[in-house]
Structure formats: structure tokens, C-alpha cells
Amino acid sequence: RGCIPSKAWRAAADNIRNRAHDAEMGVDGTNTPKLNWEQVEKHRRWVQTSRGEMALKADRGMKIDVREGYGEFVDAHTLKITPVEGEPYTVSFGAAVIATGAPAFVPPIPGARENLASGGVVTSDTIWNLAAPPKKLGIVGGGVIGVEMAQIFRDFGTEVLMLERHERILAEIEDEIGKTLIAALEKEITVVTGAAINEVSGTPGAMKLRYANKDGVESVFDCDIVLMATGKRPDTGKLNLDKVGVELDGAAIKVNARCQTSAPHIYAVGDVIGGYMLAHTAATQGRVAADNLLGHASVYDQDKDCGVTFSRPQAGFVGLSVAQAKAKGIDAVEAKMPMSIDAKAMITGETEGMIKLVADKASGRIIGVHFLADHTDTLIGTGVMMVAGEMTLTQVARAIFPHPTQTELFGELARRLLNRLRRTAKK
């Protein structure tokens, strides 16, 4: 319901967007692509179904007993399972891992929750049932999910209005990267920040989104559907956590770095514990929990985690920003280079954005890499290895990167930052 289907849509949108570069490179006649929604959905559903079947096949191949149903704790070592069909039953366990995720959060805006059932209001969990792309789309929420969906549907030909109650969209992204992406985004869609969303009403295909801007001036946006892109929030109310002594931290389950809850034999991973609500984060935490259950000490280190926003250009991060590092007491420095001077980006006409390298000034260790570039999803792997491997500026500066590729920017960034630090040290 998240990563795979949205990126299948993004891939189709990318092909449409990329045609704008063709004439610049000498390829004419491709600038009027036509969207085949039925084929887009056929491909999306195939990828999504295939991935699910592959995962289930792998589980069963490893002799994992997979049961479907609703689970709740009866006591510290007993779980009640209510299947979709059939009578409830119990199983006993020595240890448990809670990985129930987090549903999309719909704030108490008048009419928002009431219109979920009709489909006039959708979330990142329910948007996958569209018969066709909407002609006009209202989006409430300017985070990663909202921005990805806004650009995807804009590329599909939809008129988009985005409303955000805070003063800046993409607040979770590194400051300069976020502001640069926002400037690009606002050329394509209407973004209203500091917005108060007063009411959602209507029927699917004829929805009304009533809001006021930061000056209190009220407007109404007529649209086909309204997407509530207001984040996710864990819902553990039906798990009976009080019966096993599992404590909460707000809505999320409280865990330590080993992904262990306040009940030592019960672990929790993924969206249900808050933090970065990302698939690879949950998978990593799952491996950490499994290691500890098997007696192998392991911890999850958020300071080495990463993420990609599948916007255009794509934003991405691994590790810490300078601001995050300084908040932890690390004397951090950074170097940045615009994509506009990269040979490969110039060749392909993908020159928007930048790459930033963050290092610990004392040790020279690379502690963060931040991206705003086309193909960040591929480039970020190099940054992940730098941060995870605790590589130094000197190591990266001496590495040999092929030319012309965008990866050679990493070596250039490391050399620039090293030289700056040497000049500062001499002074």
C-alpha cells in the first residue's frame, strides 16, 4: 500500500516528464506522450502482487508457519488469533515481535473521516482504487507522501492544490535541500502553507475543500477527490498491551536500541515504534530483533539510516545533517556541489539540485550525505556505504570514480572539504 505501488506510478510519471528533455538532446516527436491508465494499473498491480507472493513463498520455504487473522495478547505468553473465517484460538509463545505497522492518520477535520467510506476522501492506504487519474486533486499535508503524490498526478495531467498547516512543506528534509525542492515544486502546483482546513464535503468527483490561508482569507477548491496525506500514526488499541506490560511512548510502542519493549521477551519493529516510518527501516529493525532473540547483540542506529523522497528531482539523505550533528555535540562541516556542473547531468539535461557531504571535523569521518538529484535512488547507495562503513574524507578522496558518472561528485566533494579543512587548520 505504499512503497511499491507509488513508485510504479512514479515510473510512469517519470517517462512522461523525461520526454521534455528529448528535443534538447536531438530527439524530436516524443514530447506528446499519452497515459494509458489501464496499463499503468495492470503493471502496478502485477509488481505489487508478485512482490507479495515472493515474500510469502520465501517465508514458507523457510518453514515459517504463516497465519492470517487479528492478534491480541491474552497474557505474557499467550496470543489470541481471530481468523477472517472460523473460530478464534490461542497460541503460546516464548518471545514475540510486534510489527503491526501504522495506518494513515486522518485528522478531525469536519467531513474528512465521514467521506472516507464514499471514496471522496482517500489516504495513502486507499488511493489505489482510482478508476482514472482525477482531473483536480486536493492534497492536505505537505510531507513526503503528499509531495510524491502531487508530482505524480501533476505529471499525469491533474491540477493539484496542496495545503499545509505549517509554514513549510517538507519540514523533515534537510533545510537547503528542502527549500530548493520546494522552489521547483511551486512552479508546478499551487502550495498554500499556514493553511487552516475548515471542511471537506461533497461526493466523489465533486468534492469541496474549504480552507483559509495564513491571513485568514477563506477559499473553496472544487476537486474530484481529496487526499489526506497527513502522516501515519500507530494504533495499538486492540493488542491488549497492558496485559503484557508493554509501555507506549505517545501512540508508539516504546523500545530500546535493541528493539526490545518494556517486556523483555517482547520486541517491536517498524512503524508501530515511530521514528522513520520506512520499509527498509522496519526490515533493519526486524533483523536487529531477530539477532537479539538468537543471542547475538545487535542495535538499530538511526544516525546511519537513510531515505529517498521520490519527487523530481529526488531528495534523499543518509546519516546526519550539519544541524542534527551539532545538536548531538558533533563539530560538523559540509561541502556541496550543484548538479549543474556535473558532466553526466549536463548530458542528460538533469541539472537541478545538489549533493552535500557532511563530516566530523575532528575525525574526518563522513557522517551524512544529502541529495537533490535525478537518480538519487541509485546514487544514495554510495552514500550509505560511506556512512555505514564509517569512511573518512581521505578514503573517499583517494577512491577512483569513473567519468562521466554522477558518482565522481563524491570524490570531488571529499577533496574540496579536505582542502578547506587543511587551509583552516593552517590559519
Secondary structure, DSSP 8 states (H G I E B T S, - for coil): --HHHHHHHHHHHHHHHHGGGTGGGT--S-S-----HHHHHHHHHHHHHHHHHHHHHHHHHTT-----SEEEEEETTEEEEE-SSS--EEEE-S-EEE-----B-----TTTTTTTTTTSEEETTTGGG-SS--SEEEEE--SHHHHHHHHHHHHTT-EEEEEESSSSS-TTS-HHHHHHHHHHHTTTSEEEES-EEEEEEEETTEEEEEEE-TT--EEEEEESEEEE---B----TTS-GGGTT--EETTEE---TTSB-SSTTEEE-GGGG-SS--HHHHHHHHHHHHHHHTT------GGG-EEEE-SSSEEEEEE--HHHHHHTT--EEEEEEEGGG-HHHHHHT----EEEEEEETTT-BEEEEEEEETTHHHHHHHHHHHHHTT-BHHHHHHS---TTSTTHHHHHHHHHHHHHHHHHHH-
